[in-house]
Amino acid sequence: MYYQKQFNNKNKKHNNLIFNILFKTTICLIFVFKILKFSNFYLLGYHNTNLYVNVKNAIEPQKAKANIIITHDIGESSQEYERLTNFLNANNYNTITYDLRNHGQSIQNHDNLGDIEDDKIFINDLHKIITFLKKQNNLKIFLLGHSLGSIINNCYVYKFQDIDGVINTATYSKILNKTKKILESKSINQNEKIIIMDNYTESERLTLRLEEISNRITTVTTRFIYNTMILMITQFQKNLINYEFYYPKPILLLHGKKDNIIDYTHSKELFELIQSPDKTLKLYSTSNHNLLNNNFYTSIYKDILEWLNNRISI
């Protein structure tokens, strides 16, 4: 009886010890998760399509300054912006990256790879992400878009004026002549595939890790090109005219002078057209189209940070 009682006490102490260890470990894990919080998940986008989203908190979450939503270029995936998100996180900005519909890890049906049904879908997908984000915190929201991402941003700010500023890199001011030529030689109705130019051949682009480019796509459809590079740009031009060239939000335009895909004069022309007071243009003489991922990215990141910090204090 005595030995049984002693055994039970030891067993109870042992169980308590295990419980305490597990409890403390759980608390530590929760603490670490809160400090270094990041999460990958699928968010229900427009027309019930899942969008792959990656949320990364500022290095000091309690001191987070704002939320930055990054929209990638045609054919890319959100993975290619990890260097930029790490930089912004280290400077206490939350970042949200996502794979565009039928790109990267947002591809649900490979038959629809690189396709889009109409020119409103990307804008409405972005709105779904912003609506979700506004439920998480009350911080300011800034949109950062590269090339195609900048087209989406420019259309978004006229339809939904629920963000606080826009950063566009390698943006368009008008439809490219080469886009018109491509569509003249292809059938939009048959939705033919078009091979995307491989920007990794650019000599000044940083070599990205294999995992950073593993979710790239190499083709898009003629319908995709028509909806984005024709209809969306046309809609943005109409909005500019209808608003008497007023851009609804503060805007930072960044462009490389060595860009051989979209000439830097597009950003320069757009800057001159916009009549809003809070507009900034930065041109980089040594940078090409992929200025966020080239050998001169550090100075570009610093310019982005300075612009953001100035808008936070307003």
C-alpha angles and dihedrals in degrees: 000000000000091000091047091052091047090050091050091050091050091047091049092050090048092051091047090051092051091047092050092049092049092045094050091045091052091049090050092049091049090049093049090046091053093049095045099026118171132145140185117207145143118259122198106247134188114321090013096290117150116240121199107233131185118197119190123181128220114270087252102036093189089058097045110146102197146329119264117199112199121202117193132219130262112297094008130107133219091257090077092069099058093109090054094045091050090053093049093045090052088055092051102262123132113228131206119191126176141178114248117242111286090012131103115331092350089074108114100163119030089207086070096045111144093002134120127187100215144354096260100058100084091048092051092045090055090049090055090055093048092048089052092047094051088060090057101054144344097241123129116270124222126185120220117188134175117213103305086024088058091054089054091049093049092052093042097057092059096048099039117023094186100116133077107229148345134233114192126185124194092356132176128243094182144001114291118242090225089057090056091049092051092052092045089060096043135062114243091191092056089048095222123194120254123200112235118229111258103239091186089081089071106113096221097050117110115246106249123210117263092249090054093059099031092100097050120123123216102202139045131184128257087243089057091053092046094049096045109027096037113023099034094046090047090051091051091051090051091050091052091052094043090051091047090249093304114146108210098220139034108279135199116196119198125183138164116231089217093057105134094180102053112014115234089238087079091068091041092051092047091050090053092047095051111089097190116117097227102067130124131188125197121183122189117206095201100041129096133199096297095055094154090060105035134101092272098051096118095071090046092051090051091052090051091049093048092050092049094047090052091052093048091060093052 
